[in-house]
Amino acid sequence: MGEIIRFKRRKPAEQHRGKTLCKSGFHKWEPVKERPFDVRRGKLVTLYRCTRCGATRTEAR
Ligand SMILES: [Zn+2]
């Protein structure tokens, strides 16, 4: 038990900085311009990438 507590005390805030937010659904989205629109749908779609965990999502305009 003591070792587990010590391990957890090793600056968790710094190690998990951002990832905790990402797991909670608060990603740091930044627009990526590699794929400006979806050809299949013929709609303008912006591709976003999370700068912390690398997750991507698209948003139709
Ligand atoms: Zn993220």
N, CA, C, O and the ligand as a Tripos MOL2 file, in Angstrom:
@<TRIPOS>MOLECULE
protein
  245   243    62     0     0
PROTEIN
NO_CHARGES

@<TRIPOS>ATOM
      1 N           0.8390   -1.2100    0.0000 N.3       1 MET1
      2 CA          0.0000    0.0000    0.0000 C.3       1 MET1
      3 C           0.8670    1.2500    0.0000 C.2       1 MET1
      4 O           0.6080    2.2060   -0.7310 O.2       1 MET1
      5 N           1.9210    1.2250    0.8490 N.am      2 GLY2
      6 CA          2.7760    2.4090    0.9380 C.3       2 GLY2
      7 C           3.4240    2.7350   -0.3950 C.2       2 GLY2
      8 O           3.5560    3.9040   -0.7570 O.2       2 GLY2
      9 N           3.8300    1.6990   -1.1280 N.am      3 GLU3
     10 CA          4.5050    1.9590   -2.4040 C.3       3 GLU3
     11 C           3.5410    2.5690   -3.4250 C.2       3 GLU3
     12 O           3.9010    3.4500   -4.2060 O.2       3 GLU3
     13 N           2.3240    2.0760   -3.3890 N.am      4 ILE4
     14 CA          1.3420    2.6060   -4.3460 C.3       4 ILE4
     15 C           1.1060    4.0880   -4.0950 C.2       4 ILE4
     16 O           1.0270    4.8900   -5.0260 O.2       4 ILE4
     17 N           0.9970    4.4300   -2.8270 N.am      5 ILE5
     18 CA          0.7570    5.8350   -2.4930 C.3       5 ILE5
     19 C           1.9420    6.6830   -2.9460 C.2       5 ILE5
     20 O           1.7720    7.7810   -3.4760 O.2       5 ILE5
     21 N           3.1520    6.1510   -2.7260 N.am      6 ARG6
     22 CA          4.3250    6.9170   -3.1020 C.3       6 ARG6
     23 C           4.3560    7.1250   -4.6300 C.2       6 ARG6
     24 O           4.6930    8.2030   -5.1190 O.2       6 ARG6
     25 N           4.0010    6.0780   -5.3500 N.am      7 PHE7
     26 CA          3.9950    6.1890   -6.8150 C.3       7 PHE7
     27 C           3.0060    7.2340   -7.2880 C.2       7 PHE7
     28 O           3.2810    8.0010   -8.2110 O.2       7 PHE7
     29 N           1.8680    7.2510   -6.6530 N.am      8 LYS8
     30 CA          0.8400    8.2120   -7.0680 C.3       8 LYS8
     31 C           1.2370    9.6410   -6.7270 C.2       8 LYS8
     32 O           0.7730   10.5960   -7.3490 O.2       8 LYS8
     33 N           2.0980    9.7680   -5.7330 N.am      9 ARG9
     34 CA          2.4620   11.1110   -5.3180 C.3       9 ARG9
     35 C           3.5250   11.7160   -6.2310 C.2       9 ARG9
     36 O           3.8990   12.8750   -6.0570 O.2       9 ARG9
     37 N           4.0160   10.9400   -7.2070 N.am     10 ARG10
     38 CA          5.0930   11.4520   -8.0420 C.3      10 ARG10
     39 C           4.5560   12.4210   -9.0890 C.2      10 ARG10
     40 O           4.3870   12.0610  -10.2540 O.2      10 ARG10
     41 N           4.2980   13.6150   -8.6750 N.am     11 LYS11
     42 CA          3.8330   14.6830   -9.5540 C.3      11 LYS11
     43 C           2.7770   14.2230  -10.5650 C.2      11 LYS11
     44 O           3.0260   14.2750  -11.7690 O.2      11 LYS11
     45 N           1.6450   13.7890  -10.1180 N.am     12 PRO12
     46 CA          0.6060   13.3360  -11.0460 C.3      12 PRO12
     47 C           0.0820   14.4740  -11.9070 C.2      12 PRO12
     48 O          -0.3090   14.2700  -13.0570 O.2      12 PRO12
     49 N           0.0790   15.6430  -11.3530 N.am     13 ALA13
     50 CA         -0.4610   16.7820  -12.1000 C.3      13 ALA13
     51 C           0.3770   17.0510  -13.3390 C.2      13 ALA13
     52 O          -0.1570   17.3940  -14.3940 O.2      13 ALA13
     53 N           1.6760   16.8970  -13.2120 N.am     14 GLU14
     54 CA          2.5430   17.1920  -14.3420 C.3      14 GLU14
     55 C           2.5140   16.0610  -15.3750 C.2      14 GLU14
     56 O           2.5340   16.3040  -16.5810 O.2      14 GLU14
     57 N           2.4670   14.8310  -14.8800 N.am     15 GLN15
     58 CA          2.4760   13.6930  -15.7990 C.3      15 GLN15
     59 C           1.1960   13.6210  -16.6100 C.2      15 GLN15
     60 O           1.2310   13.3550  -17.8110 O.2      15 GLN15
     61 N           0.0860   13.8540  -15.9700 N.am     16 HIS16
     62 CA         -1.1940   13.7110  -16.6490 C.3      16 HIS16
     63 C          -1.7510   15.0420  -17.1280 C.2      16 HIS16
     64 O          -2.9480   15.1730  -17.3820 O.2      16 HIS16
     65 N          -0.8910   16.0010  -17.2430 N.am     17 ARG17
     66 CA         -1.3650   17.3200  -17.6300 C.3      17 ARG17
     67 C          -2.0620   17.2320  -18.9900 C.2      17 ARG17
     68 O          -1.4510   16.8460  -19.9860 O.2      17 ARG17
     69 N          -3.3000   17.5800  -19.0180 N.am     18 GLY18
     70 CA         -4.0360   17.5630  -20.2680 C.3      18 GLY18
     71 C          -4.7740   16.2680  -20.4970 C.2      18 GLY18
     72 O          -5.9390   16.2790  -20.8960 O.2      18 GLY18
     73 N          -4.1070   15.1350  -20.2480 N.am     19 LYS19
     74 CA         -4.7690   13.8720  -20.5310 C.3      19 LYS19
     75 C          -6.0120   13.6880  -19.6780 C.2      19 LYS19
     76 O          -6.9960   13.0920  -20.1160 O.2      19 LYS19
     77 N          -5.9600   14.1980  -18.4710 N.am     20 THR20
     78 CA         -7.1500   14.1010  -17.6340 C.3      20 THR20
     79 C          -8.2940   14.8740  -18.2580 C.2      20 THR20
     80 O          -9.4480   14.4450  -18.2400 O.2      20 THR20
     81 N          -7.9470   16.0200  -18.8060 N.am     21 LEU21
     82 CA         -8.9800   16.8150  -19.4680 C.3      21 LEU21
     83 C          -9.4830   16.0920  -20.7060 C.2      21 LEU21
     84 O         -10.6810   16.0970  -20.9880 O.2      21 LEU21
     85 N          -8.5760   15.4740  -21.4400 N.am     22 CYS22
     86 CA         -8.9700   14.7590  -22.6500 C.3      22 CYS22
     87 C          -9.9210   13.6180  -22.3050 C.2      22 CYS22
     88 O         -10.9180   13.4090  -22.9970 O.2      22 CYS22
     89 N          -9.6240   12.8920  -21.2550 N.am     23 LYS23
     90 CA        -10.4840   11.7760  -20.8800 C.3      23 LYS23
     91 C         -11.8520   12.2610  -20.4400 C.2      23 LYS23
     92 O         -12.8410   11.5330  -20.5260 O.2      23 LYS23
     93 N         -11.8970   13.4870  -19.9710 N.am     24 SER24
     94 CA        -13.1740   14.0590  -19.5560 C.3      24 SER24
     95 C         -13.9190   14.6690  -20.7270 C.2      24 SER24
     96 O         -15.0330   15.1700  -20.5780 O.2      24 SER24
     97 N         -13.2830   14.6210  -21.9120 N.am     25 GLY25
     98 CA        -13.9520   15.1590  -23.0920 C.3      25 GLY25
     99 C         -13.5390   16.5740  -23.4210 C.2      25 GLY25
    100 O         -14.0840   17.1800  -24.3440 O.2      25 GLY25
    101 N         -12.5860   17.1110  -22.6830 N.am     26 PHE26
    102 CA        -12.1280   18.4840  -22.9470 C.3      26 PHE26
    103 C         -10.8120   18.4570  -23.6990 C.2      26 PHE26
    104 O          -9.7440   18.6750  -23.1260 O.2      26 PHE26
    105 N         -10.9040   18.1860  -24.9860 N.am     27 HIS27
    106 CA         -9.6930   18.1580  -25.7980 C.3      27 HIS27
    107 C          -9.3000   19.5700  -26.1990 C.2      27 HIS27
    108 O         -10.1090   20.4980  -26.2000 O.2      27 HIS27
    109 N          -8.0330   19.6910  -26.5370 N.am     28 LYS28
    110 CA         -7.5500   20.9840  -27.0050 C.3      28 LYS28
    111 C          -7.5210   20.9580  -28.5280 C.2      28 LYS28
    112 O          -6.4890   20.6840  -29.1410 O.2      28 LYS28
    113 N          -8.6570   21.2430  -29.1160 N.am     29 TRP29
    114 CA         -8.7810   21.1230  -30.5690 C.3      29 TRP29
    115 C          -8.0910   22.2700  -31.2890 C.2      29 TRP29
    116 O          -8.2060   23.4410  -30.9270 O.2      29 TRP29
    117 N          -7.3640   21.8670  -32.3360 N.am     30 GLU30
    118 CA         -6.7730   22.8650  -33.2170 C.3      30 GLU30
    119 C          -7.0740   22.4550  -34.6430 C.2      30 GLU30
    120 O          -6.9430   21.2790  -34.9830 O.2      30 GLU30
    121 N          -7.4730   23.3900  -35.4830 N.am     31 PRO31
    122 CA         -7.8340   23.0470  -36.8580 C.3      31 PRO31
    123 C          -6.6260   22.6000  -37.6690 C.2      31 PRO31
    124 O          -5.5510   23.1950  -37.6020 O.2      31 PRO31
    125 N          -6.8340   21.5300  -38.4420 N.am     32 VAL32
    126 CA         -5.8040   21.0290  -39.3470 C.3      32 VAL32
    127 C          -6.2850   21.2750  -40.7640 C.2      32 VAL32
    128 O          -7.4410   21.0190  -41.0990 O.2      32 VAL32
    129 N          -5.3820   21.7740  -41.5840 N.am     33 LYS33
    130 CA         -5.8140   22.1680  -42.9230 C.3      33 LYS33
    131 C          -5.4390   21.1470  -43.9940 C.2      33 LYS33
    132 O          -5.4530   21.4620  -45.1840 O.2      33 LYS33
    133 N          -5.1120   19.9590  -43.5890 N.am     34 GLU34
    134 CA         -4.7260   18.9510  -44.5710 C.3      34 GLU34
    135 C          -5.9320   18.4970  -45.3830 C.2      34 GLU34
    136 O          -5.8270   18.2080  -46.5750 O.2      34 GLU34
    137 N          -7.0630   18.4410  -44.7180 N.am     35 ARG35
    138 CA         -8.2700   17.9900  -45.4080 C.3      35 ARG35
    139 C          -9.3810   19.0110  -45.2050 C.2      35 ARG35
    140 O         -10.1850   18.8850  -44.2820 O.2      35 ARG35
    141 N          -9.4250   20.0190  -46.0640 N.am     36 PRO36
    142 CA        -10.3580   21.1370  -45.8510 C.3      36 PRO36
    143 C         -11.8120   20.7580  -46.0420 C.2      36 PRO36
    144 O         -12.6910   21.3970  -45.4640 O.2      36 PRO36
    145 N         -12.0900   19.7340  -46.8400 N.am     37 PHE37
    146 CA        -13.5020   19.3800  -46.9870 C.3      37 PHE37
    147 C         -13.6690   17.8930  -47.2860 C.2      37 PHE37
    148 O         -12.7410   17.2210  -47.7370 O.2      37 PHE37
    149 N         -14.8470   17.4120  -47.0290 N.am     38 ASP38
    150 CA        -15.1710   16.0140  -47.2690 C.3      38 ASP38
    151 C         -15.6830   15.8660  -48.6990 C.2      38 ASP38
    152 O         -16.7270   16.4100  -49.0590 O.2      38 ASP38
    153 N         -14.9390   15.1280  -49.4960 N.am     39 VAL39
    154 CA        -15.3040   14.9970  -50.9080 C.3      39 VAL39
    155 C         -16.5600   14.1430  -51.0620 C.2      39 VAL39
    156 O         -17.4130   14.4110  -51.9090 O.2      39 VAL39
    157 N         -16.6540   13.1250  -50.2370 N.am     40 ARG40
    158 CA        -17.8040   12.2210  -50.3730 C.3      40 ARG40
    159 C         -19.1240   12.9370  -50.1310 C.2      40 ARG40
    160 O         -20.1060   12.7310  -50.8440 O.2      40 ARG40
    161 N         -19.1220   13.7740  -49.1170 N.am     41 ARG41
    162 CA        -20.3660   14.4710  -48.7930 C.3      41 ARG41
    163 C         -20.5170   15.7550  -49.5830 C.2      41 ARG41
    164 O         -21.6100   16.3150  -49.6660 O.2      41 ARG41
    165 N         -19.4070   16.2280  -50.1710 N.am     42 GLY42
    166 CA        -19.4650   17.4790  -50.9080 C.3      42 GLY42
    167 C         -19.7070   18.6670  -50.0000 C.2      42 GLY42
    168 O         -20.2280   19.6970  -50.4260 O.2      42 GLY42
    169 N         -19.3200   18.5130  -48.7390 N.am     43 LYS43
    170 CA        -19.5130   19.6030  -47.7750 C.3      43 LYS43
    171 C         -18.1720   20.1000  -47.2820 C.2      43 LYS43
    172 O         -17.1690   19.3870  -47.3180 O.2      43 LYS43
    173 N         -18.1760   21.3220  -46.8260 N.am     44 LEU44
    174 CA        -16.9780   21.8490  -46.2000 C.3      44 LEU44
    175 C         -16.8670   21.2820  -44.7930 C.2      44 LEU44
    176 O         -17.7610   21.4450  -43.9620 O.2      44 LEU44
    177 N         -15.7640   20.6250  -44.5520 N.am     45 VAL45
    178 CA        -15.5630   20.0140  -43.2420 C.3      45 VAL45
    179 C         -14.2000   20.4160  -42.7160 C.2      45 VAL45
    180 O         -13.1960   20.3140  -43.4220 O.2      45 VAL45
    181 N         -14.1700   20.8630  -41.5050 N.am     46 THR46
    182 CA        -12.9070   21.2290  -40.8840 C.3      46 THR46
    183 C         -12.4200   20.0790  -40.0110 C.2      46 THR46
    184 O         -13.1660   19.5380  -39.1940 O.2      46 THR46
    185 N         -11.1780   19.7260  -40.1970 N.am     47 LEU47
    186 CA        -10.5940   18.6490  -39.4020 C.3      47 LEU47
    187 C          -9.8620   19.2400  -38.2060 C.2      47 LEU47
    188 O          -9.0120   20.1190  -38.3460 O.2      47 LEU47
    189 N         -10.2070   18.7450  -37.0470 N.am     48 TYR48
    190 CA         -9.5670   19.2240  -35.8310 C.3      48 TYR48
    191 C          -8.7120   18.1220  -35.2240 C.2      48 TYR48
    192 O          -9.0700   16.9450  -35.2800 O.2      48 TYR48
    193 N          -7.5900   18.5080  -34.6490 N.am     49 ARG49
    194 CA         -6.7410   17.5510  -33.9740 C.3      49 ARG49
    195 C          -6.4310   18.0710  -32.5790 C.2      49 ARG49
    196 O          -6.1590   19.2550  -32.3840 O.2      49 ARG49
    197 N          -6.4770   17.1640  -31.6190 N.am     50 CYS50
    198 CA         -6.1330   17.5390  -30.2460 C.3      50 CYS50
    199 C          -4.6240   17.6050  -30.1270 C.2      50 CYS50
    200 O          -3.9300   16.6440  -30.4610 O.2      50 CYS50
    201 N          -4.1190   18.7170  -29.6600 N.am     51 THR51
    202 CA         -2.6740   18.8920  -29.5760 C.3      51 THR51
    203 C          -2.0710   18.0880  -28.4400 C.2      51 THR51
    204 O          -0.8510   17.9370  -28.3670 O.2      51 THR51
    205 N          -2.8990   17.5760  -27.5620 N.am     52 ARG52
    206 CA         -2.3670   16.8190  -26.4270 C.3      52 ARG52
    207 C          -2.3440   15.3270  -26.6860 C.2      52 ARG52
    208 O          -1.2980   14.6950  -26.5330 O.2      52 ARG52
    209 N          -3.4870   14.7400  -27.0790 N.am     53 CYS53
    210 CA         -3.5470   13.2920  -27.2210 C.3      53 CYS53
    211 C          -3.5660   12.8650  -28.6850 C.2      53 CYS53
    212 O          -3.4470   11.6750  -28.9760 O.2      53 CYS53
    213 N          -3.7140   13.8040  -29.6070 N.am     54 GLY54
    214 CA         -3.6360   13.4620  -31.0240 C.3      54 GLY54
    215 C          -4.9590   12.9750  -31.5960 C.2      54 GLY54
    216 O          -5.0010   12.5520  -32.7510 O.2      54 GLY54
    217 N          -6.0190   13.0200  -30.8390 N.am     55 ALA55
    218 CA         -7.3210   12.6010  -31.3400 C.3      55 ALA55
    219 C          -7.7910   13.5750  -32.4250 C.2      55 ALA55
    220 O          -7.4420   14.7560  -32.4090 O.2      55 ALA55
    221 N          -8.5750   13.0700  -33.3470 N.am     56 THR56
    222 CA         -9.0710   13.9410  -34.4080 C.3      56 THR56
    223 C         -10.5820   13.9050  -34.4470 C.2      56 THR56
    224 O         -11.2110   12.9480  -33.9950 O.2      56 THR56
    225 N         -11.1470   14.9480  -34.9870 N.am     57 ARG57
    226 CA        -12.5850   14.9850  -35.1970 C.3      57 ARG57
    227 C         -12.8540   15.9680  -36.3370 C.2      57 ARG57
    228 O         -12.0510   16.8570  -36.6210 O.2      57 ARG57
    229 N         -13.9820   15.7840  -36.9650 N.am     58 THR58
    230 CA        -14.3540   16.6890  -38.0450 C.3      58 THR58
    231 C         -15.6310   17.4220  -37.6770 C.2      58 THR58
    232 O         -16.4760   16.9310  -36.9280 O.2      58 THR58
    233 N         -15.7340   18.6110  -38.2330 N.am     59 GLU59
    234 CA        -16.9120   19.4090  -37.9580 C.3      59 GLU59
    235 C         -17.4090   19.9920  -39.2700 C.2      59 GLU59
    236 O         -16.6890   20.7000  -39.9730 O.2      59 GLU59
    237 N         -18.6570   19.6760  -39.5780 N.am     60 ALA60
    238 CA        -19.2290   20.1940  -40.8160 C.3      60 ALA60
    239 C         -19.6210   21.6480  -40.6400 C.2      60 ALA60
    240 O         -20.1320   22.0610  -39.5990 O.2      60 ALA60
    241 N         -19.3690   22.3950  -41.6750 N.am     61 ARG61
    242 CA        -19.7140   23.8190  -41.6310 C.3      61 ARG61
    243 C         -21.0180   24.0520  -42.3660 C.2      61 ARG61
    244 O         -21.4870   25.1870  -42.4460 O.2      61 ARG61
    245 ZN         -7.1990   15.2230  -26.3840 Zn       62 ZN62
@<TRIPOS>BOND
     1     1     2 1
     2     2     3 1
     3     3     4 2
     4     3     5 am
     5     5     6 1
     6     6     7 1
     7     7     8 2
     8     7     9 am
     9     9    10 1
    10    10    11 1
    11    11    12 2
    12    11    13 am
    13    13    14 1
    14    14    15 1
    15    15    16 2
    16    15    17 am
    17    17    18 1
    18    18    19 1
    19    19    20 2
    20    19    21 am
    21    21    22 1
    22    22    23 1
    23    23    24 2
    24    23    25 am
    25    25    26 1
    26    26    27 1
    27    27    28 2
    28    27    29 am
    29    29    30 1
    30    30    31 1
    31    31    32 2
    32    31    33 am
    33    33    34 1
    34    34    35 1
    35    35    36 2
    36    35    37 am
    37    37    38 1
    38    38    39 1
    39    39    40 2
    40    39    41 am
    41    41    42 1
    42    42    43 1
    43    43    44 2
    44    43    45 am
    45    45    46 1
    46    46    47 1
    47    47    48 2
    48    47    49 am
    49    49    50 1
    50    50    51 1
    51    51    52 2
    52    51    53 am
    53    53    54 1
    54    54    55 1
    55    55    56 2
    56    55    57 am
    57    57    58 1
    58    58    59 1
    59    59    60 2
    60    59    61 am
    61    61    62 1
    62    62    63 1
    63    63    64 2
    64    63    65 am
    65    65    66 1
    66    66    67 1
    67    67    68 2
    68    67    69 am
    69    69    70 1
    70    70    71 1
    71    71    72 2
    72    71    73 am
    73    73    74 1
    74    74    75 1
    75    75    76 2
    76    75    77 am
    77    77    78 1
    78    78    79 1
    79    79    80 2
    80    79    81 am
    81    81    82 1
    82    82    83 1
    83    83    84 2
    84    83    85 am
    85    85    86 1
    86    86    87 1
    87    87    88 2
    88    87    89 am
    89    89    90 1
    90    90    91 1
    91    91    92 2
    92    91    93 am
    93    93    94 1
    94    94    95 1
    95    95    96 2
    96    95    97 am
    97    97    98 1
    98    98    99 1
    99    99   100 2
   100    99   101 am
   101   101   102 1
   102   102   103 1
   103   103   104 2
   104   103   105 am
   105   105   106 1
   106   106   107 1
   107   107   108 2
   108   107   109 am
   109   109   110 1
   110   110   111 1
   111   111   112 2
   112   111   113 am
   113   113   114 1
   114   114   115 1
   115   115   116 2
   116   115   117 am
   117   117   118 1
   118   118   119 1
   119   119   120 2
   120   119   121 am
   121   121   122 1
   122   122   123 1
   123   123   124 2
   124   123   125 am
   125   125   126 1
   126   126   127 1
   127   127   128 2
   128   127   129 am
   129   129   130 1
   130   130   131 1
   131   131   132 2
   132   131   133 am
   133   133   134 1
   134   134   135 1
   135   135   136 2
   136   135   137 am
   137   137   138 1
   138   138   139 1
   139   139   140 2
   140   139   141 am
   141   141   142 1
   142   142   143 1
   143   143   144 2
   144   143   145 am
   145   145   146 1
   146   146   147 1
   147   147   148 2
   148   147   149 am
   149   149   150 1
   150   150   151 1
   151   151   152 2
   152   151   153 am
   153   153   154 1
   154   154   155 1
   155   155   156 2
   156   155   157 am
   157   157   158 1
   158   158   159 1
   159   159   160 2
   160   159   161 am
   161   161   162 1
   162   162   163 1
   163   163   164 2
   164   163   165 am
   165   165   166 1
   166   166   167 1
   167   167   168 2
   168   167   169 am
   169   169   170 1
   170   170   171 1
   171   171   172 2
   172   171   173 am
   173   173   174 1
   174   174   175 1
   175   175   176 2
   176   175   177 am
   177   177   178 1
   178   178   179 1
   179   179   180 2
   180   179   181 am
   181   181   182 1
   182   182   183 1
   183   183   184 2
   184   183   185 am
   185   185   186 1
   186   186   187 1
   187   187   188 2
   188   187   189 am
   189   189   190 1
   190   190   191 1
   191   191   192 2
   192   191   193 am
   193   193   194 1
   194   194   195 1
   195   195   196 2
   196   195   197 am
   197   197   198 1
   198   198   199 1
   199   199   200 2
   200   199   201 am
   201   201   202 1
   202   202   203 1
   203   203   204 2
   204   203   205 am
   205   205   206 1
   206   206   207 1
   207   207   208 2
   208   207   209 am
   209   209   210 1
   210   210   211 1
   211   211   212 2
   212   211   213 am
   213   213   214 1
   214   214   215 1
   215   215   216 2
   216   215   217 am
   217   217   218 1
   218   218   219 1
   219   219   220 2
   220   219   221 am
   221   221   222 1
   222   222   223 1
   223   223   224 2
   224   223   225 am
   225   225   226 1
   226   226   227 1
   227   227   228 2
   228   227   229 am
   229   229   230 1
   230   230   231 1
   231   231   232 2
   232   231   233 am
   233   233   234 1
   234   234   235 1
   235   235   236 2
   236   235   237 am
   237   237   238 1
   238   238   239 1
   239   239   240 2
   240   239   241 am
   241   241   242 1
   242   242   243 1
   243   243   244 2
@<TRIPOS>SUBSTRUCTURE
     1 MET1         2 RESIDUE 1 A MET
     2 GLY2         6 RESIDUE 1 A GLY
     3 GLU3        10 RESIDUE 1 A GLU
     4 ILE4        14 RESIDUE 1 A ILE
     5 ILE5        18 RESIDUE 1 A ILE
     6 ARG6        22 RESIDUE 1 A ARG
     7 PHE7        26 RESIDUE 1 A PHE
     8 LYS8        30 RESIDUE 1 A LYS
     9 ARG9        34 RESIDUE 1 A ARG
    10 ARG10       38 RESIDUE 1 A ARG
    11 LYS11       42 RESIDUE 1 A LYS
    12 PRO12       46 RESIDUE 1 A PRO
    13 ALA13       50 RESIDUE 1 A ALA
    14 GLU14       54 RESIDUE 1 A GLU
    15 GLN15       58 RESIDUE 1 A GLN
    16 HIS16       62 RESIDUE 1 A HIS
    17 ARG17       66 RESIDUE 1 A ARG
    18 GLY18       70 RESIDUE 1 A GLY
    19 LYS19       74 RESIDUE 1 A LYS
    20 THR20       78 RESIDUE 1 A THR
    21 LEU21       82 RESIDUE 1 A LEU
    22 CYS22       86 RESIDUE 1 A CYS
    23 LYS23       90 RESIDUE 1 A LYS
    24 SER24       94 RESIDUE 1 A SER
    25 GLY25       98 RESIDUE 1 A GLY
    26 PHE26      102 RESIDUE 1 A PHE
    27 HIS27      106 RESIDUE 1 A HIS
    28 LYS28      110 RESIDUE 1 A LYS
    29 TRP29      114 RESIDUE 1 A TRP
    30 GLU30      118 RESIDUE 1 A GLU
    31 PRO31      122 RESIDUE 1 A PRO
    32 VAL32      126 RESIDUE 1 A VAL
    33 LYS33      130 RESIDUE 1 A LYS
    34 GLU34      134 RESIDUE 1 A GLU
    35 ARG35      138 RESIDUE 1 A ARG
    36 PRO36      142 RESIDUE 1 A PRO
    37 PHE37      146 RESIDUE 1 A PHE
    38 ASP38      150 RESIDUE 1 A ASP
    39 VAL39      154 RESIDUE 1 A VAL
    40 ARG40      158 RESIDUE 1 A ARG
    41 ARG41      162 RESIDUE 1 A ARG
    42 GLY42      166 RESIDUE 1 A GLY
    43 LYS43      170 RESIDUE 1 A LYS
    44 LEU44      174 RESIDUE 1 A LEU
    45 VAL45      178 RESIDUE 1 A VAL
    46 THR46      182 RESIDUE 1 A THR
    47 LEU47      186 RESIDUE 1 A LEU
    48 TYR48      190 RESIDUE 1 A TYR
    49 ARG49      194 RESIDUE 1 A ARG
    50 CYS50      198 RESIDUE 1 A CYS
    51 THR51      202 RESIDUE 1 A THR
    52 ARG52      206 RESIDUE 1 A ARG
    53 CYS53      210 RESIDUE 1 A CYS
    54 GLY54      214 RESIDUE 1 A GLY
    55 ALA55      218 RESIDUE 1 A ALA
    56 THR56      222 RESIDUE 1 A THR
    57 ARG57      226 RESIDUE 1 A ARG
    58 THR58      230 RESIDUE 1 A THR
    59 GLU59      234 RESIDUE 1 A GLU
    60 ALA60      238 RESIDUE 1 A ALA
    61 ARG61      242 RESIDUE 1 A ARG
    62 ZN62       245 GROUP 0 **** ****
